């Protein structure tokens, strides 16, 4: 396994973990507190959007040329940091 394959595998595992946390967040919606649900729903949508963005960036990296690898890795790291931050705020 080369460095890029290892990086992709590691980031995919991290993304899977984030998706699990998002499912937990979705399950925490209260059937009786509409106001809290509205705020939580906004956070869920933001995290979901960031996860989709992360998936797209991983896919782009898998197709990138050697010259593009560093730029893609930087974009992925920034995207994953945004996911982590949004989940931490939820």
N, C-alpha and C positions, 0 to 999 in steps of 0.2 A: 504494500500500500504506500503510495507516494504522499508527500506532504499535503497536497491539495485534497486528495481523497480523505485523509485523516481529518483535515480541517473541516471538510464538508460533513463528515460523519459526526464529528464533535458538535458542530453547530446544529445539525439536524436533531441530535439528542437534546440539546438545549432548547430548541424550538418545541420539541415534543413536551418537554417539561413545562414550558410556558403555556402551551395549549391545555395541559392538565390543570394548571393554576387558573386559567380562564374558565374552564368548566366548573371549578370549585366556586369561582366568583359568581358565575351565572346561577349556580344552585343556591347562593346566599340571598337571592332576591326574596323580599318579604311579601307574602300575599296580602298583608294588611297595611303596609306603609308605602303609599304611592309616592310621596315626596322623596323618601330615601331611595326608592326604586328608580325614580327618574334620574337622580344623580349617579347611581350605580350603573344604570343602563348607558349613560353617556361614557362612563369610564370603560365599560365592557366594549362598547363600539370602538373606542379609541384603541384599546389593546388589540381587538380583533383586526382592525385596520393595520396596525403595526406588525402583527404576526403575518398577515397576508403580504405585506411589503417585504418582510424578512424572507418569506418563501420565494418570492420573485427574485430577490437578490441572490439567494443561494442557487437558484436555477441559472441565473445569469453567470455566476462564477463558474459553474460546471461547464459552461460553453465558452468561457473567456480564453483569449490567447495568453501566452506567457507574459506579454507586455502589459496586459490589463489586470493581472492578478492582484497586484498591490492595491490598486484603486478599488477593486471589487471587495477585497478583504476589509479595507477601511470602511467602505459603505455598509458592509454587513455588520461590522463591529459597532458602528454608530446606531444602526437600526436595532440591534439586539440590546444595546444600552437603553434606547428609548422604550423598548418593550419592558425591560426590567424596571425602569423608572415608573412607567405607568402602572405596572402591577404593584409596585411598592406603595404607590399612592392610593391604591384601591382598598 
